[in-house]
Amino acid sequence: MLAATPPLGLRMGDEMGPISKQAIRGRILIVDDENGPRQALRMLLKEEHDVHLAEDVAKAQDVLRSSPIDLVITDLRMPRQSGVELLRWTKTQYPETEVIILTGFGELDSAMNAVEYGALAYVVKPFDAKVMLRHVEEGLNKRQKEMERRRMEELAMEANRFETLGRFVSGMLHDLGTPLAVITGQLEMILKKADIPPTRDRLEVMHSQINLCTDIVRSAMNFLRHETQRFSILNINDVAEACITVSTPLLQKMSVQVRREFAQNIPICEGDFVLMRQAVLNLITNACQAMDGQASPRQICVRTWREPEHVCIAVADTGPGIPDENRTKIFDTFFSTKGEGGTGLGLAAVKNIMRRHDGEVVLSESDWKGAEFVLKFPLVT
């Protein structure tokens, strides 16, 4: 039911300005065990938004599973399960979906606690229509900004993948040099002594080196054709070693020494090998660039270990570290401390890659007082 009560919301006591025209058409789910409030809200919102209705938490969950929902408006007190339980479930399953809690005057403490679980606002019943519309507009705008931020991160990760491809191709060409040199040498020897019996052995050597070239090229093509979410069972030590190998040309060019500290018998994890490699390569490249221009020592340490619920890989360097004022910004898309020489894509891509793996990236200070970035991947259960 609608009534002219004083506006109550997430920020108690704030004055609500004039209602602006709704610019975003949202998909809104109204959850209330009483038909009257459900229909009142439907009538208020149906002209500007696509409205779904549910009479309890279970039916609301069915709607959320079957339809993309931008905003949930739920009563706090309902039979069997409460609005807070729906809030917590929604924020776990669909964290970008905003939730507004409807509450009676006697339930304000519970409603205020719901804010701690991620509620956008709580509104006291009977509510003022203008207050409700204001919160709906606020929630849809917040949702839109979050989705735009996610799209920007996706674009940044794709752009960074091509930047990483350049480094990968450089390493691939470096790796191709050795087998091609062997092939050339063997051919020269065969041309000089083609009638000698060991010719067969030399041809077998050539065959194995050609196979190696084929494998390297195939690996590059797989990278170019890469599709996300192709998870497989992996040993994180293999990922670390592959990244060090691919980074060899850069490490040699910048006179950087590598120390390996790989845990033995480390548990397996599940992941996308190409994305995981992209993340680690970004960290190795950043570490090298952080030490550019400084005197020795120029060292990085790549280490792996196990935690109770994660397997971890870290890249540490002997560089100057990350200034305190930049520690909260370095994972933002397009933020760079390298001036015109940086794209601001690398660490943003790392963060997005870790989110896809239900993991996290953590910045700390290395034992050398430089920077250390830790990637934490969930254990396979």
Rosetta blueprint (number, residue, H / E / L):
1 M L
2 L E
3 A L
4 A L
5 T L
6 P L
7 P L
8 L L
9 G L
10 L L
11 R L
12 M L
13 G L
14 D L
15 E L
16 M L
17 G L
18 P L
19 I L
20 S L
21 K L
22 Q L
23 A L
24 I L
25 R L
26 G L
27 R E
28 I E
29 L E
30 I E
31 V E
32 D L
33 D L
34 E L
35 N H
36 G H
37 P H
38 R H
39 Q H
40 A H
41 L H
42 R H
43 M H
44 L H
45 L H
46 K L
47 E L
48 E L
49 H L
50 D E
51 V E
52 H E
53 L E
54 A E
55 E L
56 D L
57 V H
58 A H
59 K H
60 A H
61 Q H
62 D H
63 V H
64 L H
65 R H
66 S H
67 S L
68 P L
69 I L
70 D L
71 L E
72 V E
73 I E
74 T E
75 D E
76 L L
77 R L
78 M L
79 P L
80 R L
81 Q L
82 S L
83 G H
84 V H
85 E H
86 L H
87 L H
88 R H
89 W H
90 T H
91 K H
92 T H
93 Q H
94 Y L
95 P L
96 E L
97 T L
98 E E
99 V E
100 I E
101 I E
102 L E
103 T E
104 G L
105 F H
106 G H
107 E H
108 L H
109 D H
110 S H
111 A H
112 M H
113 N H
114 A H
115 V H
116 E H
117 Y L
118 G L
119 A L
120 L L
121 A E
122 Y E
123 V E
124 V E
125 K L
126 P L
127 F E
128 D L
129 A H
130 K H
131 V H
132 M H
133 L H
134 R H
135 H H
136 V H
137 E H
138 E H
139 G H
140 L H
141 N H
142 K H
143 R H
144 Q H
145 K H
146 E H
147 M H
148 E H
149 R H
150 R H
151 R H
152 M H
153 E H
154 E H
155 L H
156 A H
157 M H
158 E H
159 A H
160 N H
161 R H
162 F H
163 E H
164 T H
165 L H
166 G H
167 R H
168 F H
169 V H
170 S H
171 G H
172 M H
173 L H
174 H H
175 D H
176 L H
177 G H
178 T H
179 P H
180 L H
181 A H
182 V H
183 I H
184 T H
185 G H
186 Q H
187 L H
188 E H
189 M H
190 I H
191 L H
192 K H
193 K L
194 A L
195 D L
196 I L
197 P L
198 P L
199 T H
200 R H
201 D H
202 R H
203 L H
204 E H
205 V H
206 M H
207 H H
208 S H
209 Q H
210 I H
211 N H
212 L H
213 C H
214 T H
215 D H
216 I H
217 V H
218 R H
219 S H
220 A H
221 M H
222 N H
223 F H
224 L H
225 R L
226 H L
227 E L
228 T L
229 Q L
230 R L
231 F L
232 S E
233 I E
234 L E
235 N L
236 I H
237 N H
238 D H
239 V H
240 A H
241 E H
242 A H
243 C H
244 I H
245 T H
246 V H
247 S L
248 T H
249 P H
250 L H
251 L H
252 Q H
253 K H
254 M L
255 S L
256 V L
257 Q E
258 V E
259 R E
260 R E
261 E E
262 F L
263 A L
264 Q L
265 N L
266 I L
267 P L
268 I L
269 C E
270 E E
271 G E
272 D L
273 F H
274 V H
275 L H
276 M H
277 R H
278 Q H
279 A H
280 V H
281 L H
282 N H
283 L H
284 I H
285 T H
286 N H
287 A H
288 C H
289 Q H
290 A H
291 M L
292 D L
293 G L
294 Q L
295 A L
296 S L
297 P L
298 R L
299 Q E
300 I E
301 C E
302 V E
303 R E
304 T E
305 W E
306 R E
307 E L
308 P L
309 E L
310 H E
311 V E
312 C E
313 I E
314 A E
315 V E
316 A E
317 D E
318 T L
319 G L
320 P L
321 G L
322 I L
323 P L
324 D H
325 E H
326 N H
327 R L
328 T L
329 K L
330 I L
331 F L
332 D L
333 T L
334 F L
335 F L
336 S L
337 T L
338 K L
339 G H
340 E H
341 G H
342 G L
343 T L
344 G L
345 L L
346 G H
347 L H
348 A H
349 A H
350 V H
351 K H
352 N H
353 I H
354 M H
355 R H
356 R H
357 H L
358 D L
359 G L
360 E E
361 V E
362 V E
363 L E
364 S E
365 E E
366 S L
367 D L
368 W L
369 K L
370 G L
371 A E
372 E E
373 F E
374 V E
375 L E
376 K E
377 F E
378 P E
379 L E
380 V L
381 T L
